[in-house]
Amino acid sequence: MTAFVRIERALPMRPARPRPTDRGERLARTLIAHAARAGCVVQLAVTSVEPWCSATFSGSVIVLTLEAPPGAPLSNWLAALPEAEIPLGRDLIADIAMDWEARQLRVLLCLDEVNG
């Protein structure tokens, strides 16, 4: 049996699940949904996405501009945000901080390079 015959008889591969190519937009959508679950309405726009890496991880520093009505829901959500568990599939939010003066969130997103 040749290799080509084995390939033809092989089980079909599972279709690959598409991964977003723009992780900044995906992060913004995830944070907007997270804020909504906390009772806070926010608008986030991606300002910049810069590559980042260390000896063990690679990822991006993503800056998001925040638009939201001031009040207790916003303050409570932002205060809890650095310790929140925010699901992003296989990627990981390693750090998140608010720059109050610029009204921006700075997020260090570590990427799962092995899985896409």
Number of C-alpha atoms within 10 A of each C-alpha: 5 6 8 9 9 10 10 9 9 9 8 8 6 6 6 6 7 7 11 10 9 9 19 22 16 15 21 21 15 15 19 17 16 20 20 14 11 14 14 21 17 17 15 19 16 18 14 13 19 10 11 15 12 8 5 5 12 15 22 19 20 23 24 23 18 20 13 13 12 10 9 11 17 17 12 14 18 18 13 11 18 16 10 13 11 15 13 15 8 12 16 16 19 13 14 18 15 19 12 9 6 9 12 19 21 18 21 22 25 20 21 14 11 6 8 12
